[in-house]
Amino acid sequence: MADIQAYIILLFLWLASLILVKTIFSKKKTASRLPPSPTALPFIGHLHLLAPIPHQALHKLSTKHGPLMHIRLGSVPCVVASSPEMAKEFLKTHDSSFSNRPITAAVDYLTYGSADFSFAPYGPYWKFMKKICMSELLNGRMLDQSLPVRGEELRRFLRFMEKKASAGEKVDVGGQLVRLTNNIVSRMIMNRTCSGNEDEAEEVRKLVEATAELTGRFNLSDFIWFCKNLDLQGMKKQLKHVRDKFDSMMEKIIKEHEDVRKRNDNGGAVKDLLDVLLDISEDENSEMRLTGENIKAFILDLFAAGTDTSAVTIEWALSELINHPNIMEKAREEVDSVVGKKRIVAESDISNLPYLQAIVKETLRLHPTGPMIVRESTEDCIIGGYEIPAKTRLFVNVWAIGRDPNHWEDSLEFRPERFIEGSGKSQMDVRGQHFQLLPFGSGRRSCPGTTMALGVVQTSLAAMIQCFEWKVDGSVDMKEGPGLTLPRAHPLMCVPLLRLNPFPSV
């Protein structure tokens, strides 16, 4: 409903702008060194060209106007990079000029006034929080330490699917994958899972999904200056509901941690990330003093970044495999030959499963969970011979780059073989060094959780391939839906069929 309201408002603005078009285009144009641009309308600029799904619409425009475009979204100047070469210019050569992320009204509200890590300006606070994130959650030692947690949650997921298979019941695969990834992140951050409480589990899933949906939704007040203080789409009420729910949940969890700390009765358990953050907030000599809002916003970042994204990637990968049974069978043969049928695949097996790794790379190429990298320039710079002013918003169209026929043979086909040794792209990884493939971004603001995400995605997908066949009615619809993390337009509904008999003990 909110999107329909936005389109109606844009339609009125578009009609009003037609009155001025003739006057404006009759004026002599001054020389400009901005990149090429489609024809803009007064007030709304190019907003009318972005529907229904922005990254697809921008890709279509780039085929006409080139790999570097200038567009204006309302009163916000933007540039769009749609080729690996342009992506490298912005994210490597001029990384220091594009080190900030723009703040939208939704992000600012949900993160307590941008008190988080993901959207904090590049500077001392951001560097401090990244250091904490890497040293206390995502480095090799901590990932090894949390390996049993990931294994336990995967086995819980497989037991659930085994029960559904025995009953012959259809499953919302994406919903269950969100539960899996949510529980992994929750236990790693604050040693807590909601698996035993169905109501709480559902509430957390809804909060994560609502956060992704609201932060990815088009909001007129972010782009049209005279709408800045208006809530024409009714988003404030929804934002308040989501943040209040999250705030209430986090206050309860923080109080539980603080009570345990006061009693000092944690039984010598290893501190979780929340304990570390609380230690920092209480340390007067800390390099940075964290507030309660800093802690809550940081944890919201980790939930949003680590839950929905991994689940969506696995869901897209399984969808592709169901539609390509020959690739599914080849993947199963590889898992069976390396792991066998008497135990469940483990993270330690992944290095011996190159075809499975290729499947995940190919999934991330066609279905990147961050279809566009968004940055904002902090200073004037010249790129590709064009002037890019400060405060210009940058969109790197990762989705378009992954489908660029100049860099990918049969670019729209799902072909994992392109990443197998001898294919020419076997050494290409997803960590931001190869600009044809940027699912986790590149540069100083690339995703810090790449290693963990790949471990969860690859191991979970391998286990789903190994343990079950996945029955659907006909073929799987591969349409994309709107949103920040490239969701499917329709949920993947499957009946899991037991493939291993007897089923390995999990």
Residue, then its C-alpha position, 0 to 999 in steps of 0.5 A: m500500500a505504501d509503495i502504491q501511495a508513493y507511485i501516486i504522489l510521484l505521478f502528480l509530481w510528474l504531471a506538475s513537472l510537465i508544465l515546466v519541461k518546455t521552458i527548461f529545455s528551451k534554455k541554452k544548456t551550459a557545458s557540463r562535465l557530469p557523466p551522461s544522463p537520461t532526460a530528467l523531470p523537474f522536482i522528481g528528476h529520474l525517480h520515475l525511471l526506477a520502478p518497479i525494481p531499481h537495480q533492474a531499471l538502472h541496468k536497462l538505463s545503462t545499456k543506453h547511457g553507458p557504464l557511468m551515468h549521472i541521475r538525479l533522484g528528486s533533489v539528490p545527485c547520484v552516479v551509477a557504475s555498471s561495469p567492473e572497470m567503473a566499480k574499480e575506479f570508485l571502490k579502489t582507486h577513489d575508495s577514500s572519496f567514497s568511504n561513507r554510506p548515505i543515511t536515510a530516514a528509516v536507517d537513521y531512526l532504526t539505528y538510534g540516530s545512526a549510532d550503529f556500525s554499518f552506517a556510521p561515518y568513516g572515522p575513529y568510531w567506525k574503525f573502533m567498532k570494526k576492530i571489535c567486530m573482527s577481534e571478538l566475532l569474525n576472526g579465525r579464532m572466534l569462528d573456530q570457537s563458534l564452530p560447534v554452535r553452527g554445527e548444532e543449529l544446522r543439525r536442528f534445521l535438518r531434524f526439522m526437515e526430517k520430520k516434515a519429510s516423514a510427514g510429507e508436508k510442504v515447507d517454506v524453505g526460506g522461512q526455515l533458513v532465516r530461523l537457522t541463520n538467526n539462531i546462529v547469529s543470536r548464539m554467536i552474539m549473545n549466547r541465546t537462541c529462540s529455537g525453543n520458543e516459537d513465539e519469540a522465534e517468529e517475532v525475531r524473524k518478523l523484526v529482521e524481515a521488517t528491518a530489511e523491508l523498511t530500509g530498502r523501501f523507497n521513501l519520498s522524504d529521502f529524495i524530495w526536499f519539500c517532502k523532508n518533514l512530511d510522512l506521506q507514506g505513513m512510514k513513521k508508525q511502522l518504523k516506530h513499531v519495529r524499533d520499539k519491538f527490537d528495543s524491548m527485546m534488547e533491553k530484556i536481554i541486556k538486563e539478563h546479561e547485567d544480572v548475571r554479571k552482577r552475580n558473577d555466576n556465569g560459571g566461567a563461560v566464555k564471554d559472548l560479544l554482548d558481554v564484551l560490548l558491556d565491558i567496553s561501555e563500563d570501562e572509563n579508560s576505553e578508547m571509545r565509550l559505548t552507550g546503550e544505543n550504540i550497543k543495540a544499534f550494533i547488534l541490530d546491524l549484525f542481525a540484519a547483515g547476518t540473518d536474511t542475507s545468508a538465508v536468501t543466498i541459500e534459497w536462491a541456490l536451491s531454487e537454481l538447483i531444482n530448476h537444473p537437475n543435472i547440476m543438482e545431481k553432479a553436486r550430490e555425486e561430489v558430496d557423496s564421494v567426499v563425505g559418504k552417506k553415513r555422516i552429515v557434511a561438515e564445514s571442514d569438508i567444504s575445501n574438498l567440494p570445489y563444485l559446490q563452491a562453484i555453485v555458490k559463486e554462480t548463485l552470488r553472481l546472478h543473485p547477489t544479496g546486496p544488488m547495489i553497493v551504495r556510498e556517498s562522496t566526501e569530496d569532489c573528484i574526477i572519474g573517467g574524465y567526469e566531475i563528481p561533486a561532493k555529497t553525490r550518492l554512488f550506486v554500484n550495480v553489482w547485479a548488472i556487473g554480474r550479468d555483463p556479457n562483456h565479462w561473462e560468457d552466456s551471462l544469463e545462464f546458471r553455469p557453475e562450471r565457469f568457476i571450475e579449474g581450467s575455465g579461466k575464472s577458477q581463481m576468481d573469489v568473492r572477497g572484493q578483489h575481482f570487480q566482475l564479482l562483488p557480492f560482498g562489496s570491496g574496499r574498506r567498507s566491504c562486508p567483514g563477515t564474508t568468511m562466516a557467511l560463506g561457511v554457513v551458506q556452503t555447509s547448509l546448502a551441501a547438507m540440504i543437497q546430501c540429505f534431501e530431494w526437494k519436490v516442487d509443483g512444476s519449476v521454480d519461479m525465479k522472479e525477484g521481489p523488491g527489497l534491500t537483500l534481493p528477496r524472491a518474489h514468491p517463497l520457495m515452497c518444497v516437500p523435502l524427501l528423505r534421501l539417506n536411509p537410515f538418516p545419519s544421526v544428527 
